[in-house]
């Protein structure tokens, strides 16, 4: 692929947005279980957007720098909360995209140095698994579920030639 | 949030996976329209995974480095092709997550230096818009649609205090 001048402004796959029923529950999960940082929030009349990401500045970036830098970086998760779903008895929950009807979106993925240690920690925290390391053919990846049942793949950060993940 | 030693191995929000009907059509879109690079492929018996990302090495990384580095970086898009959907007359297409039933996933986002120029280019390429810059309240963001109708937000890479995007 040739990048011409008209396209050279493109730079980052910035974020992925999923809707969540209850932001308190989801923010706790993504911060405490997955160790992402809350970096920004936009409040509108009927919905609020929450942004999370991993800090790659070793703590050097200020909160303002993280907020302003939110659209210029990769790896941002946007959680959309439509006000009221958290306490609406009629609300049926969101689709995680992995069954019909509604199949399409599959998952997000977080990589880490030690998947076994990560999964042991998830187990100790009572996290639900979609696929444990011992399930299925691929013994080096796992899938956990977030509070809305979205799948999160846990994958080794280091690959060598021939690795099928 | 305190990151303990048990969690310090976590590092990146690595990828987002969506299913696509026809990989030829989708790969062409993500490469030619969004200027992402194809960096890796994993073939299984009944499905194939295609990986795309933006190159941040200014062309310095080899193809092997991009493939092996795929799980250690952020901003990777994984396209899952379940073999046969591209030519199955019974296949109804995937849900983009933005209407019931199936609502949940919302979109992915790509940021760039000049959203107006980007949108003019999309128009010249015949890309479908979910929201043009001139539609709605937010005049500085647009949403285009990929070949499976997944929404892709086009957002400015630079924010200043008070920007509501």
HADDOCK unambig.tbl for C-alpha pairs under 7 A between the chains (distance, minus, plus):
assign (segid A and resid 1 and name CA) (segid B and resid 31 and name CA) 6.69 0.50 0.50
assign (segid A and resid 3 and name CA) (segid B and resid 35 and name CA) 6.66 0.50 0.50
assign (segid A and resid 7 and name CA) (segid B and resid 35 and name CA) 6.82 0.50 0.50
assign (segid A and resid 9 and name CA) (segid B and resid 112 and name CA) 5.19 0.50 0.50
assign (segid A and resid 9 and name CA) (segid B and resid 113 and name CA) 5.06 0.50 0.50
assign (segid A and resid 9 and name CA) (segid B and resid 114 and name CA) 6.52 0.50 0.50
assign (segid A and resid 10 and name CA) (segid B and resid 111 and name CA) 6.45 0.50 0.50
assign (segid A and resid 10 and name CA) (segid B and resid 112 and name CA) 4.42 0.50 0.50
assign (segid A and resid 10 and name CA) (segid B and resid 113 and name CA) 6.80 0.50 0.50
assign (segid A and resid 11 and name CA) (segid B and resid 54 and name CA) 6.51 0.50 0.50
assign (segid A and resid 11 and name CA) (segid B and resid 111 and name CA) 6.41 0.50 0.50
assign (segid A and resid 11 and name CA) (segid B and resid 112 and name CA) 5.68 0.50 0.50
assign (segid A and resid 12 and name CA) (segid B and resid 54 and name CA) 6.27 0.50 0.50
assign (segid A and resid 12 and name CA) (segid B and resid 75 and name CA) 6.93 0.50 0.50
assign (segid A and resid 12 and name CA) (segid B and resid 110 and name CA) 5.69 0.50 0.50
assign (segid A and resid 12 and name CA) (segid B and resid 111 and name CA) 5.64 0.50 0.50
assign (segid A and resid 13 and name CA) (segid B and resid 75 and name CA) 4.96 0.50 0.50
assign (segid A and resid 13 and name CA) (segid B and resid 109 and name CA) 6.08 0.50 0.50
assign (segid A and resid 13 and name CA) (segid B and resid 110 and name CA) 4.56 0.50 0.50
assign (segid A and resid 13 and name CA) (segid B and resid 111 and name CA) 6.70 0.50 0.50
assign (segid A and resid 14 and name CA) (segid B and resid 75 and name CA) 6.83 0.50 0.50
assign (segid A and resid 14 and name CA) (segid B and resid 109 and name CA) 5.37 0.50 0.50
assign (segid A and resid 14 and name CA) (segid B and resid 110 and name CA) 5.08 0.50 0.50
assign (segid A and resid 14 and name CA) (segid B and resid 111 and name CA) 5.95 0.50 0.50
assign (segid A and resid 15 and name CA) (segid B and resid 108 and name CA) 5.71 0.50 0.50
assign (segid A and resid 15 and name CA) (segid B and resid 109 and name CA) 5.10 0.50 0.50
assign (segid A and resid 16 and name CA) (segid B and resid 107 and name CA) 5.96 0.50 0.50
assign (segid A and resid 16 and name CA) (segid B and resid 108 and name CA) 4.39 0.50 0.50
assign (segid A and resid 16 and name CA) (segid B and resid 109 and name CA) 6.31 0.50 0.50
assign (segid A and resid 17 and name CA) (segid B and resid 105 and name CA) 6.37 0.50 0.50
assign (segid A and resid 17 and name CA) (segid B and resid 106 and name CA) 5.18 0.50 0.50
assign (segid A and resid 17 and name CA) (segid B and resid 107 and name CA) 5.29 0.50 0.50
assign (segid A and resid 17 and name CA) (segid B and resid 108 and name CA) 6.19 0.50 0.50
assign (segid A and resid 18 and name CA) (segid B and resid 104 and name CA) 5.92 0.50 0.50
assign (segid A and resid 18 and name CA) (segid B and resid 105 and name CA) 4.43 0.50 0.50
assign (segid A and resid 18 and name CA) (segid B and resid 106 and name CA) 5.27 0.50 0.50
assign (segid A and resid 19 and name CA) (segid B and resid 104 and name CA) 5.25 0.50 0.50
assign (segid A and resid 19 and name CA) (segid B and resid 105 and name CA) 6.21 0.50 0.50
assign (segid A and resid 19 and name CA) (segid B and resid 106 and name CA) 6.83 0.50 0.50
assign (segid A and resid 31 and name CA) (segid B and resid 1 and name CA) 6.68 0.50 0.50
assign (segid A and resid 32 and name CA) (segid B and resid 1 and name CA) 6.88 0.50 0.50
assign (segid A and resid 35 and name CA) (segid B and resid 3 and name CA) 6.67 0.50 0.50
assign (segid A and resid 35 and name CA) (segid B and resid 7 and name CA) 6.86 0.50 0.50
assign (segid A and resid 42 and name CA) (segid B and resid 164 and name CA) 6.74 0.50 0.50
assign (segid A and resid 54 and name CA) (segid B and resid 11 and name CA) 6.54 0.50 0.50
assign (segid A and resid 54 and name CA) (segid B and resid 12 and name CA) 6.28 0.50 0.50
assign (segid A and resid 68 and name CA) (segid B and resid 159 and name CA) 5.22 0.50 0.50
assign (segid A and resid 68 and name CA) (segid B and resid 160 and name CA) 6.02 0.50 0.50
assign (segid A and resid 68 and name CA) (segid B and resid 161 and name CA) 6.82 0.50 0.50
assign (segid A and resid 69 and name CA) (segid B and resid 159 and name CA) 6.84 0.50 0.50
assign (segid A and resid 71 and name CA) (segid B and resid 111 and name CA) 6.36 0.50 0.50
assign (segid A and resid 71 and name CA) (segid B and resid 156 and name CA) 6.77 0.50 0.50
assign (segid A and resid 71 and name CA) (segid B and resid 157 and name CA) 4.90 0.50 0.50
assign (segid A and resid 71 and name CA) (segid B and resid 158 and name CA) 6.46 0.50 0.50
assign (segid A and resid 71 and name CA) (segid B and resid 159 and name CA) 6.98 0.50 0.50
assign (segid A and resid 72 and name CA) (segid B and resid 111 and name CA) 6.61 0.50 0.50
assign (segid A and resid 72 and name CA) (segid B and resid 157 and name CA) 4.30 0.50 0.50
assign (segid A and resid 72 and name CA) (segid B and resid 158 and name CA) 6.05 0.50 0.50
assign (segid A and resid 74 and name CA) (segid B and resid 74 and name CA) 5.84 0.50 0.50
assign (segid A and resid 74 and name CA) (segid B and resid 75 and name CA) 5.20 0.50 0.50
assign (segid A and resid 75 and name CA) (segid B and resid 12 and name CA) 6.95 0.50 0.50
assign (segid A and resid 75 and name CA) (segid B and resid 13 and name CA) 4.97 0.50 0.50
assign (segid A and resid 75 and name CA) (segid B and resid 14 and name CA) 6.83 0.50 0.50
assign (segid A and resid 75 and name CA) (segid B and resid 74 and name CA) 5.21 0.50 0.50
assign (segid A and resid 75 and name CA) (segid B and resid 75 and name CA) 5.61 0.50 0.50
assign (segid A and resid 94 and name CA) (segid B and resid 103 and name CA) 5.80 0.50 0.50
assign (segid A and resid 94 and name CA) (segid B and resid 104 and name CA) 4.78 0.50 0.50
assign (segid A and resid 95 and name CA) (segid B and resid 102 and name CA) 5.01 0.50 0.50
assign (segid A and resid 95 and name CA) (segid B and resid 103 and name CA) 5.63 0.50 0.50
assign (segid A and resid 95 and name CA) (segid B and resid 104 and name CA) 5.02 0.50 0.50
assign (segid A and resid 96 and name CA) (segid B and resid 104 and name CA) 6.16 0.50 0.50
assign (segid A and resid 97 and name CA) (segid B and resid 102 and name CA) 6.62 0.50 0.50
assign (segid A and resid 101 and name CA) (segid B and resid 101 and name CA) 6.25 0.50 0.50
assign (segid A and resid 101 and name CA) (segid B and resid 102 and name CA) 5.95 0.50 0.50
assign (segid A and resid 102 and name CA) (segid B and resid 95 and name CA) 5.00 0.50 0.50
assign (segid A and resid 102 and name CA) (segid B and resid 97 and name CA) 6.63 0.50 0.50
assign (segid A and resid 102 and name CA) (segid B and resid 101 and name CA) 5.96 0.50 0.50
assign (segid A and resid 102 and name CA) (segid B and resid 102 and name CA) 3.54 0.50 0.50
assign (segid A and resid 102 and name CA) (segid B and resid 103 and name CA) 7.00 0.50 0.50
assign (segid A and resid 103 and name CA) (segid B and resid 94 and name CA) 5.78 0.50 0.50
assign (segid A and resid 103 and name CA) (segid B and resid 95 and name CA) 5.63 0.50 0.50
assign (segid A and resid 103 and name CA) (segid B and resid 102 and name CA) 6.99 0.50 0.50
assign (segid A and resid 104 and name CA) (segid B and resid 18 and name CA) 5.90 0.50 0.50
assign (segid A and resid 104 and name CA) (segid B and resid 19 and name CA) 5.22 0.50 0.50
assign (segid A and resid 104 and name CA) (segid B and resid 94 and name CA) 4.77 0.50 0.50
assign (segid A and resid 104 and name CA) (segid B and resid 95 and name CA) 5.03 0.50 0.50
assign (segid A and resid 104 and name CA) (segid B and resid 96 and name CA) 6.16 0.50 0.50
assign (segid A and resid 105 and name CA) (segid B and resid 17 and name CA) 6.37 0.50 0.50
assign (segid A and resid 105 and name CA) (segid B and resid 18 and name CA) 4.42 0.50 0.50
assign (segid A and resid 105 and name CA) (segid B and resid 19 and name CA) 6.22 0.50 0.50
assign (segid A and resid 105 and name CA) (segid B and resid 105 and name CA) 6.48 0.50 0.50
assign (segid A and resid 106 and name CA) (segid B and resid 17 and name CA) 5.17 0.50 0.50
assign (segid A and resid 106 and name CA) (segid B and resid 18 and name CA) 5.26 0.50 0.50
assign (segid A and resid 106 and name CA) (segid B and resid 19 and name CA) 6.83 0.50 0.50
assign (segid A and resid 107 and name CA) (segid B and resid 16 and name CA) 5.96 0.50 0.50
assign (segid A and resid 107 and name CA) (segid B and resid 17 and name CA) 5.31 0.50 0.50
assign (segid A and resid 108 and name CA) (segid B and resid 15 and name CA) 5.72 0.50 0.50
assign (segid A and resid 108 and name CA) (segid B and resid 16 and name CA) 4.40 0.50 0.50
assign (segid A and resid 108 and name CA) (segid B and resid 17 and name CA) 6.21 0.50 0.50
assign (segid A and resid 109 and name CA) (segid B and resid 13 and name CA) 6.07 0.50 0.50
assign (segid A and resid 109 and name CA) (segid B and resid 14 and name CA) 5.38 0.50 0.50
assign (segid A and resid 109 and name CA) (segid B and resid 15 and name CA) 5.09 0.50 0.50
assign (segid A and resid 109 and name CA) (segid B and resid 16 and name CA) 6.31 0.50 0.50
assign (segid A and resid 110 and name CA) (segid B and resid 12 and name CA) 5.70 0.50 0.50
assign (segid A and resid 110 and name CA) (segid B and resid 13 and name CA) 4.56 0.50 0.50
assign (segid A and resid 110 and name CA) (segid B and resid 14 and name CA) 5.10 0.50 0.50
assign (segid A and resid 111 and name CA) (segid B and resid 10 and name CA) 6.46 0.50 0.50
assign (segid A and resid 111 and name CA) (segid B and resid 11 and name CA) 6.39 0.50 0.50
assign (segid A and resid 111 and name CA) (segid B and resid 12 and name CA) 5.63 0.50 0.50
assign (segid A and resid 111 and name CA) (segid B and resid 13 and name CA) 6.69 0.50 0.50
assign (segid A and resid 111 and name CA) (segid B and resid 14 and name CA) 5.95 0.50 0.50
assign (segid A and resid 111 and name CA) (segid B and resid 71 and name CA) 6.37 0.50 0.50
assign (segid A and resid 111 and name CA) (segid B and resid 72 and name CA) 6.62 0.50 0.50
assign (segid A and resid 112 and name CA) (segid B and resid 9 and name CA) 5.22 0.50 0.50
assign (segid A and resid 112 and name CA) (segid B and resid 10 and name CA) 4.41 0.50 0.50
assign (segid A and resid 112 and name CA) (segid B and resid 11 and name CA) 5.66 0.50 0.50
assign (segid A and resid 113 and name CA) (segid B and resid 9 and name CA) 5.05 0.50 0.50
assign (segid A and resid 113 and name CA) (segid B and resid 10 and name CA) 6.77 0.50 0.50
assign (segid A and resid 114 and name CA) (segid B and resid 9 and name CA) 6.49 0.50 0.50
assign (segid A and resid 156 and name CA) (segid B and resid 71 and name CA) 6.79 0.50 0.50
assign (segid A and resid 157 and name CA) (segid B and resid 71 and name CA) 4.90 0.50 0.50
assign (segid A and resid 157 and name CA) (segid B and resid 72 and name CA) 4.32 0.50 0.50
assign (segid A and resid 158 and name CA) (segid B and resid 71 and name CA) 6.45 0.50 0.50
assign (segid A and resid 158 and name CA) (segid B and resid 72 and name CA) 6.05 0.50 0.50
assign (segid A and resid 159 and name CA) (segid B and resid 68 and name CA) 5.24 0.50 0.50
assign (segid A and resid 159 and name CA) (segid B and resid 69 and name CA) 6.85 0.50 0.50
assign (segid A and resid 159 and name CA) (segid B and resid 71 and name CA) 7.00 0.50 0.50
assign (segid A and resid 160 and name CA) (segid B and resid 68 and name CA) 6.04 0.50 0.50
assign (segid A and resid 161 and name CA) (segid B and resid 68 and name CA) 6.83 0.50 0.50
assign (segid A and resid 164 and name CA) (segid B and resid 42 and name CA) 6.75 0.50 0.50
